[in-house]
C-alpha cells in the first residue's frame, strides 16, 4: 500500500481545491463573455433604435462603428480582427462598395509605411541607429543635459522609424545601458521620460504613427487638402518638440530632487561611450545613412519634383535590400514590416471612408454634439481637443481612436465654421497624449517593467499625466488658434489651404 507523503498530500489538496474552484471560475468566465457579448449587442441595437429615419446604409455604418468601438473597449479580441469583421460586414451589406474595401489595401499610405519600415530595418541592421543615439547621449555633462540629449535622440528617431512601438524597441537597449549605470531614482525618472517623449514627439512626422496616415487620408478625402511630408513637418514638429521638452522638464523637476539633478554624469557618459561602437563609420552604416538622407531630402522637396512620397519610400526600401547597395537581407527587412498594422490601417481607412461617404459622420456629429450648435468656434475646438486627449482612456489603439474620432470631428468642424484641416490636426495631436494608464500605449507598457531596472509605478504615471495633459491641451489650442494660421492653416473657414 503506497505511503501518503507530505508532497502527495499537498498535491492532492491542490488538485481537490482546483476541482472545487472550477465550478466557481467557469461561471465567472462565462459571465465575462456574456457581458462582452451584451455590450456588443447593446451597442448595435442601441444605434439601430437611436437612428430612426436614417437611410439604411448610414444606419448599417453606424452600427458597425458602434459594435467595433464596443469590441475595442470591452473585449480582448485583436484590434485588427475587429476591424476586419466590421469592414467585411459593411461590404457584404452593400454599405461599403467592395472596390473601396480592396482599394484600401493599395492605398499610398500602405506603401509609404512598407518602404519606410524597410529603410528602418536597414538602419537597425547596420547598427548605425544605436551608434548615433549613443553618441548623442554620451556627450552629456549634467543630468539635465543627459535628459535633453536623450529627448533629442528620441525626437530624431521619429523621422527614421515609422512606429512608436518600433522606436520604443530601438530605445530599449539604450535605456538599459543608460539606466544600468545610474541610481534608482534616475532609473525611474528615465523610464517615464523615454515613452513620454516617444509618444509626444510622434506628431512631428506624418510617419510618426499610423493615426497620422489615417488623418491625412481622411482630410484629403473630405477637404481635398493633401498633407505632404514637408507640410506635416512644418505644422507638427513645433508641437512635438515643445511638448517633448516641456515633459522632460516636468520629469526633471517633479521626479528628481535638487541633489539628484546635481549627480555627476561623467562616469555615465563614459559608460555610454564605451557601449557604442568606436572608430569610423563602416561602409554599411554610411550606405544606410545615405539612403535615409536621400529619402528625407526627396520628401522635403516634393513640391519641386512632384514624386509621390510613397514611391520615394518604396524606392528607398528597395535600395535597403538590394545586395551590394543595401544593408539588410530582404527576408529580414520584410519580417520587420508590421503587416498586421498595415492590414489594420487598410481596414480603418475603409471604415473611415464609409463614415464620410455615406454621410453617417455628419449624422453622428449632429446627434451627439447638437448642443454645441451655434456655440462659438473656440468652445467647439476646446471640446474637440479635450475629448481627443481623453479618448485613450476608452479606446487604447491610436489608429482606432483616429478612425472613430476624425470623421466626426471633420463634420463638427464644418458645421461650426472651423477649418476642418485645423480641427483634424488638433484632434490628432491631442489624441497622441496617451500616458495615463500602463495599457494606454505600447511604449508605456514596454517601459513599465524592465527586468533589473527600477521603473515607474501607477501613482507616478498618473502624476505625470496630470501635469502634462494641461500642457499638451494648451499647446494644441495655441497652435490651432495662432501658430498654424501663420503657416497657412486658418482656424476658421472658408479654407485657404495649399
N, C-alpha and C positions, 0 to 999 in steps of 0.2 A: 504494500500500500504506500503511495507516494507521501512524502513528508511535506506539510504546508510551511514553506519557509516564509520569512517576512516579505521577501521580494514577490513571492507568489501571491501572498495575501494582499500586498499593495496593488499588484496588477489586477487582482480580482476585484478589489474595491473600486479601482479606477474604471474597470470595464463596466461594473454594475452601475456606477454613477453616470457614465456616459450613456448607458442604456436607458437609465431613468430620465436623463436630460433630453434625449432625442425627442420624445413626445412633446416636451416643452418648447424646444428650439424650432421644431418643424412648423408648428402653428405660427410662431413669431415670424419666421422667414416667409411663410405663406401670407401673413398679414402685410408684410412689407411689400411683397409682389402685388398683392391685391390693391394696396394703397397707391402704388405707382400706376397700375392699370386704371384705377379710378381717376387719378389725376389726368391721365391722357384722355380717357373717355369724357371726363368732365370738361376739359379744355375744348375738345372738339364739339361736344353737344352744346356747350355754353356759347361758343361762337356761332353755331348754326341758329340757335334760337335768338341770339342777340343781333342777328343781321337780317331781319325781315325786310323784304322788298329789294334786297340787293340782287344784282344779276348772279346767275348760278356760278359763273367762273370766278367771280370775286369771292363768293361765299366759300367755294372749294379752296381757293388760295389762302384765305384767312384761316380756315380750319386746319389746313396743312401747317401753316406757320404756328398756330396755337399749339397743335399737337407736338410739333418739333421742339418748340420752346419748352413745353412741359417735360418732354423727354430729356432735353439737355439739362434741365434743372433737377428733376426728380428721379432719374434713373442713372445707372452706371453703364448703360449701353454706349458704345463708342460713338463720338460725335459724327464721324463720317458715315457710319451705318444709319444713324437717324436722318442725316441729310439725304442720303441715297433713297431711303424709304419715302421721304417727303416728295422729292422731285419725281420719283418713279410713279407715285400715286397721282401727281399733278399731270404727268404726261399721259397716263392711262385714262384719266378722266377727261382729257382734252383741254384742260385749263392752261396747260403749258404745251406749246407746239413741240412735237418730237424733234424737229430740226433744231429748235433753240436749245434743247437739252444736250444733244450731241455736239452742237457747235460750241457749247461752253467748254468742252474738252480741248478744243483747238483755239481757245481764246488766247490772244497775245500774252496775257498775264501768265498763263500756264508756261508758255515757252520762255518767258522772261525769267521765271523762277528756276526752270530747269537749267538754263545756261548759267545763271548766277550761282547755283549750287555746285555745278561742275567746276567753275572757277574757284569757288571757296574750297572745294576738295583738293584742287591743285595747290593752293596756298598752304593748306594744312599738311599735305603730304610732303611738301618741300621743307617744312619746318620753319619757314620764314615768318609765319604769323606769330608763333610763340617767341621766336627770336626777337622780332621787333617789339613785341609787347614787353618782354623782359628788359630790353634796352631802355625803353621809355621809363619804366618804373625804377630801374636801377640807379638812375641819376639823382635820386631824391636826397635832400639834406635835412628834411624835417618831416614830422608826421603829417602836417598839412600839405607839404609838397608831395609826399608819397601818396596821400589820398587823392590829390588833384591829378597827379600823373596817372594814377590808376584809372581815374574817371576819363581822362583824355584818351587813354588806350581803348577803353570800352566804347567811347563815343566813335572813335575812328573805325572800330570793328563793324559798326553799323553799315558802312559802305563796302565791306568785304564779305560779310556773312549774312545772307538774306533770311535770317530767322532768329528770333530771340532765344529759342531753345538751343540752336546751333552756337550762338555767341556765348551762352552760358556754359555749354560743353567745352568750348575753346578756353574760356576763362577759368574753368575749374582747376586744371593742373597748376596754373599760375597762382591762383588763390591758395592752393595747398602749399606751394613753395613759399609764398609770402607769409601766410598765417603761421606756418610751421616754425618760424624763427621770431615770432612776436609774442608778447604777453597775452594772457587770456582775454582781458578786456578789449584789446585791439583786435583779437580774432573775432569776437562777437560783433564789434562795430564794422569790421570789414565784411562780415557775412551779410550785413544789411546793405552796405554800400554797393556791392557788386550787382545783385539782382535789381536793386532800385535804379541804378544808372542804366543797366541793360534795357529795362522796360521803358524808362522815361526818354532815353536818347533814341529809341527806335523811330520816333516820329520825324527824325531828321532826314530819313531816306524813304522813298516810296517802296524800297525793298526791305525796310526795317521790320515789317510784319505783314502777314497775309491780309490783315484787315485793311491795310493801306491800298493794296491792289484791288480789293473789293470796292473800297471807297472810290478810287479813281475810275473803275469801270462803271459804277452806278452814276457818278457825276457826269461822265461823258454820255451815258445813255439818256440821262434825264435833261441835261442842260446843253449838251453838245460841246462842253468845255473839256479839252484834253489836258490832263495833268502830266506834263513831261517830267523826266528825272530832274532836270535843272529847275523847273518851276516849283516842284515839291521841295527841293533842297532850299531854295530861297525862302520859301514860306515856313518850312518845318524846322530847319536847322537852328534858328534862333530860339525857338521854343524848346527844342531838345537840349541845347547847350545850357541855357539859363536854368531850366528845371533840374538838370543833372547836377550842376554846380551848386544850386541852392540846396538840393537834397544832401549833397556832400557836406556842405557847411552845417546843415542841421544835425547830421550824424556826428560831426566833429564836436559841436558844442553841447549836444544833448547826451551823447553816449560815451564821451571821453572827458575825463576831468582835466583840469589845467595841468596837473602833473603828468597825466597820460599824454597830453599833447606836446609835452616837453621831452618826450622819450628820444634818446639818441638813436637815430635810424642808420647811422653809418655801418654798423655790423649787418643790418638788414639789407642795405644796398649792396654790400659786398657779397652777401649770400646770394642775392638775386643775380648779380653779375656772374657769379660762379656757376649758377644753374643754367645759364644760357650758353649757347654755342659761341665760341670766340673766333676771332680771325675774320678774314674776308668772306663776303657772301659767296656761296657756291654758285655754279652755273645754273642749277635748278632753281635756287632761290631768286636769282636775278631774272630768270625767264618768267617765273610766276609773278614777280613784282611788275615786270614789264607788261605782261598780259593784263593784269588788273589796272595798271596805269592807263594803258591804251583804251580799255573798255570804258573806264570812268571819263576819260577825256572825250571820247565819242558821245557818251551820254550827255555830257555837259554842253557839247557843241551841236546837239541835234538840230537847233534852228538853222544852222549853217549848211548842213549836208542832208538833212531830211531822212536819214536812215532810221528805221524803226528800232526803238530800244530793245525789243525782244530779239530782233535779228542780230543786233550787236552782241547781246548776251550769249546768244546761241553760238555765234562765231567765236567768242572768247572761250566758251565751254569746249568747242571742238579743238581749238588750239591747245587747251589744257590737257587733252588726252591723246593728241597725235604724237606717235613715237618720234623722238628727236627734238620736238618742239615743246611738248607738254612735260608735266612733272608728276603725273599720276596715271596709273593704269585705268583703262576705260571701265573695267568691272568695278574697281574701287570707287571711281567717280560716280558711276551710275548707282552704286549702293548708297552713296551719300545724298542722293536726291530724295527728298521726302515725298514719295509717291502717294502715300496716304493723304498728306496735306494737300497735294495737287488735286486729288480727287475731291477732297472736301471743298477746296476753293471753287472747283468747277461746279459742284452741286449748289453751293451757296450763291454763286454768281447767277445760276439759272433761277434759283428761288427768289433772289432779289429782283431779277428782271421780271419775273411773273408778277410780283407785287406791284411793280411800277406800271407795267404794260396793261394789266387788267384794270388798273385804277383802284385796286384794293388798298394800296398805301394811302391814297388820298382819303378813302373812306375811313380807314383806321384813324388817321390824323384828325378827321372831323369828329369822329365818335369819342375818341379818348381825350382830346385836348380842346374840345369845343369851348370849354370855359375860358380859354385864352383868346378866343376870337375877339378882336377889337383891342386887345391888350397892346401895350407899347412893344415895339420890336425888341427893345433892350430886355424887357421882362421875359419875353419868349426865349431869347438867346440864353439868358441865365437858367431858365428851366431846362433847356436842351443840354447845356453843359453839365449841370448838376446831375441830371438823370443819367447822362452818359458816363459820368465819373463813378456813379454808384451802381451802374449796371453789372459790374463784375461780381457783386455780391449775389446776383441771381444767376447770371449766365457766365460760366468761367471761361469759355473759349472766346478769345479776342475776335476771331473771324465770325463766330456765331453772333456775337454782340453786334458787329457791323451789319450782318445780314438782317437782323431784326430791327435795329435802330435806324439805319441810314435811309431806307425808303420812306419811313415815316417822317424822319427829320427833314428830308428834302421837300415833302409835301407840306409840312407845317411851315417851313421857312417861306415857301412860295406864297402861302396864304397870309402870312404875317408881314409880307413886304420885305423880308430879309433875303439877301443874296443866297441862293441855295448852295453855291460853292463855299462861301464863307461858313455857312451853318454846318455843312458836311465836314469841313476841315476842323471846325471847333469840336464837333461831336467825336470825330476820330481821335483828335489829340487828347480830349478828356477821357475817352474810353481806354486810353493807354495807361491810365492810372489804375493799377490792379495790385496793390500792396497790402490790402487789409488782412487777408487770410493766407495761410500757407498754401491752400488749394487755389488761390486766385490766379496764379500763373505758374508755368513750369519752372522758370528760373528761380522763383521764390521757393518752390518745393525742393529744387536741387540743392540750394544752399541752406536749407533749414536743418539738414542733418548730414554733416560731412564727417566720416569716421576719423577720430584722432584730433579733431579741431572743435573748439568751443564755438557754437553758433547761437543765433538769436532764439528766443522763445516767443510765445504768443503775445505776452504783455509788451515786449519791446517792439514787436512788429506792429501792434495796434498803436503804440505811442508814435512810431514813425509815420504811420498812415494818417493819424490825427493831425500831425504837424505839417505834413507835405500836401495833403489834399487841398487845404485852402490856398496854398501857394500855386499849385497846378491849376486849379479852377480860376484863380485871379489872373494868372499869366495868360491863359487861353482867352479869357474875356478881354483882356487888354489888347492882345494881338488882333482879335476879331474886330474890335471897335477902333483901333488906332494904327497898329503896325501893318497889318495886311492891306488896308486901304492905301497905304503909302506905296505898296508894291503892285498895285493894280487890281486888288480884290476888294471892291467896296463892300461895306457892311449891308447896305440897303439895296434893294432892286430899284430900277432896272439894272441888269448886269452889263458891265462893260469889260468882260474878261478877254484876255488874249487867247 
